[in-house]
Amino acid sequence: MPELGRIYWTRQGLRLAYSAVMVWLAVAVMSALMSKTTPATGAGPSAAAGVLRGMVENVVAAVALPGVAAVVLGIAAAVITRRDVRRRDPVRRFTRQQRREGMARAGGVCEMEVGFGRRCGRQAEHGDHFYPWSKGGSTSLQNFVAACARCNRAKRARIPSPGQQQRMERRRREYLPRSASLSVGERQPVP
């Protein structure tokens, strides 16, 4: 699935950009609060109100640009999520036939990756969507991965990296016949 890399890195970039904007926002607020405000002459409530008004104006001015960036990134994430919801396969569960074929293809052993690119050796109990169903993954045999309960829970609804996809396909060469399809992951087309 060639588009997996683009999708994965786009989402990673969005996460990184959002984290950077949040740090920028926090630093802007802290620097605005720590900046010196000119105290009003005299004492009393009007001087305190003037200092407080100056602090609020500083914070609002400092937060304007990172706030706009956070809103733009939030809108981009919402658009991507909305596109995923539209893309969802109407059928979520694998059929008995797909499950039987997928488990037989894996030899009843979990196909997920444990450490250093090795295949998990536990008995497969679940049929997992390699590309998550909630992110637009299709319910097909190409997207079926046999998984033990532990690996299935650990993966959750994360989009696998292109490296994980390549390692999965490389591991499948070891236990699948040469005539079988080694590709893994399939995304539902946009309706």
C-alpha positions as CSV (number, residue, x, y, z in Angstrom):
1,M,0.0,0.0,0.0
2,P,2.1,2.9,-1.3
3,E,-0.1,5.6,0.3
4,L,0.5,4.3,3.8
5,G,3.8,6.1,4.1
6,R,2.3,9.4,3.1
7,I,-0.6,9.0,5.5
8,Y,1.6,7.9,8.4
9,W,4.1,10.8,8.0
10,T,1.4,13.4,7.5
11,R,-0.2,12.4,10.8
12,Q,3.2,12.3,12.6
13,G,4.0,15.7,11.2
14,L,0.6,17.0,12.4
15,R,1.3,15.6,15.9
16,L,4.8,17.1,16.0
17,A,3.5,20.5,14.8
18,Y,0.7,20.5,17.3
19,S,3.2,19.7,20.1
20,A,5.5,22.5,19.0
21,V,2.6,25.0,18.8
22,M,1.5,24.0,22.4
23,V,5.1,24.6,23.6
24,W,5.2,27.9,21.8
25,L,1.9,28.9,23.4
26,A,3.1,28.0,26.9
27,V,6.4,29.9,26.4
28,A,4.5,32.9,25.1
29,V,2.2,33.0,28.0
30,M,5.0,32.6,30.5
31,S,7.1,35.3,28.9
32,A,4.1,37.6,28.8
33,L,3.4,37.1,32.5
34,M,7.0,37.6,33.4
35,S,7.5,40.8,31.4
36,K,7.7,44.0,33.3
37,T,4.6,46.1,33.2
38,T,4.9,49.8,34.0
39,P,3.1,50.4,37.3
40,A,0.6,53.2,37.4
41,T,1.5,56.1,39.6
42,G,-0.1,56.1,42.9
43,A,-1.6,53.4,45.0
44,G,-4.9,51.7,45.4
45,P,-7.3,49.7,43.3
46,S,-6.9,51.7,40.1
47,A,-3.1,51.0,40.1
48,A,-3.6,47.3,40.6
49,A,-6.3,47.3,37.9
50,G,-3.8,49.0,35.6
51,V,-1.1,46.4,36.3
52,L,-3.6,43.6,35.8
53,R,-4.9,45.2,32.5
54,G,-1.3,45.5,31.2
55,M,-0.6,41.8,32.0
56,V,-3.8,40.7,30.2
57,E,-2.9,42.8,27.2
58,N,0.6,41.3,27.1
59,V,-0.8,37.8,27.3
60,V,-3.4,38.4,24.6
61,A,-0.8,39.9,22.3
62,A,1.7,37.0,22.9
63,V,-0.9,34.3,22.4
64,A,-2.4,35.6,19.2
65,L,-0.1,34.0,16.7
66,P,0.4,30.6,18.4
67,G,-3.3,30.5,19.1
68,V,-4.1,31.0,15.4
69,A,-1.6,28.2,14.5
70,A,-3.3,25.9,17.1
71,V,-6.7,26.5,15.6
72,V,-5.4,25.9,12.0
73,L,-3.8,22.6,13.1
74,G,-7.0,21.6,14.9
75,I,-9.1,22.3,11.8
76,A,-6.7,20.2,9.7
77,A,-6.9,17.3,12.2
78,A,-10.7,17.5,12.1
79,V,-10.8,17.4,8.3
80,I,-8.6,14.3,8.3
81,T,-10.7,12.6,10.9
82,R,-13.9,13.5,9.0
83,R,-12.4,12.0,5.8
84,D,-11.5,8.8,7.7
85,V,-15.1,8.5,9.0
86,R,-16.4,8.8,5.4
87,R,-14.0,6.2,4.3
88,R,-15.0,3.5,6.8
89,D,-15.9,0.1,5.5
90,P,-19.6,-0.6,6.3
91,V,-18.6,-4.1,7.4
92,R,-16.4,-4.1,10.5
93,R,-16.1,-7.8,11.3
94,F,-14.2,-10.3,9.1
95,T,-16.4,-13.1,7.8
96,R,-15.8,-16.6,9.0
97,Q,-14.2,-17.5,5.7
98,Q,-11.8,-14.5,5.8
99,R,-10.9,-15.4,9.4
100,R,-10.4,-19.1,8.6
101,E,-8.2,-18.2,5.5
102,G,-6.2,-15.6,7.4
103,M,-5.5,-17.8,10.4
104,A,-4.5,-20.7,8.1
105,R,-2.2,-18.4,6.1
106,A,-0.5,-17.4,9.4
107,G,-0.4,-21.0,10.6
108,G,-2.4,-20.1,13.8
109,V,0.5,-18.0,15.1
110,C,0.5,-14.2,15.7
111,E,1.9,-12.2,12.8
112,M,2.6,-9.0,14.8
113,E,6.0,-7.7,15.6
114,V,7.4,-8.0,19.1
115,G,11.0,-6.8,19.4
116,F,13.8,-6.1,16.8
117,G,11.4,-7.0,13.9
118,R,10.8,-10.5,15.2
119,R,7.4,-12.3,14.8
120,C,5.4,-12.9,18.0
121,G,5.3,-16.6,18.7
122,R,2.0,-16.7,20.6
123,Q,-1.1,-18.4,19.3
124,A,-3.3,-16.1,17.2
125,E,-6.7,-15.4,18.8
126,H,-7.9,-12.3,16.9
127,G,-8.2,-11.1,13.3
128,D,-6.9,-7.6,13.3
129,H,-7.1,-4.9,10.7
130,F,-3.5,-4.1,9.8
131,Y,-4.6,-0.6,8.7
132,P,-7.2,0.2,11.4
133,W,-10.8,0.1,10.5
134,S,-11.5,3.4,12.4
135,K,-8.9,5.1,10.1
136,G,-10.5,3.8,6.9
137,G,-8.9,0.3,6.7
138,S,-11.0,-2.2,4.7
139,T,-12.3,-5.5,6.0
140,S,-10.6,-7.7,3.5
141,L,-8.2,-10.6,3.5
142,Q,-5.3,-8.3,2.4
143,N,-5.9,-6.2,5.5
144,F,-6.3,-9.2,7.8
145,V,-3.5,-9.9,10.3
146,A,-3.6,-12.8,12.8
147,A,-2.9,-11.5,16.2
148,C,-2.7,-12.7,19.8
149,A,-4.7,-10.8,22.4
150,R,-1.7,-9.0,23.8
151,C,-0.4,-7.7,20.4
152,N,-3.9,-6.7,19.3
153,R,-4.4,-4.6,22.5
154,A,-1.0,-3.1,22.2
155,K,-1.5,-2.0,18.6
156,R,-4.9,-0.4,19.3
157,A,-6.0,1.9,16.4
158,R,-2.5,3.2,15.5
159,I,-1.6,3.4,11.9
160,P,1.5,1.2,11.3
161,S,4.6,2.8,10.0
162,P,5.9,2.0,6.5
163,G,8.8,0.2,8.2
164,Q,6.4,-2.1,10.1
165,Q,4.6,-2.8,6.8
166,Q,7.8,-3.8,5.1
167,R,9.0,-6.0,8.0
168,M,5.6,-7.7,8.0
169,E,5.8,-8.4,4.3
170,R,9.4,-9.6,4.8
171,R,8.4,-12.0,7.6
172,R,5.6,-13.4,5.5
173,R,8.1,-14.6,3.0
174,E,9.3,-17.1,5.6
175,Y,6.0,-18.9,6.1
176,L,3.9,-18.2,2.9
177,P,4.4,-20.0,-0.4
178,R,6.0,-18.0,-3.2
179,S,2.7,-17.8,-5.1
180,A,0.8,-16.2,-2.2
181,S,0.4,-12.4,-2.0
182,L,2.8,-10.9,0.6
183,S,1.3,-7.5,0.7
184,V,-0.4,-6.3,3.8
185,G,-2.8,-3.4,4.4
186,E,-5.6,-2.0,2.3
187,R,-7.6,1.2,2.6
188,Q,-11.2,1.6,1.8
189,P,-11.8,3.9,-1.2
190,V,-13.5,7.2,-0.6
191,P,-17.2,6.9,-1.6
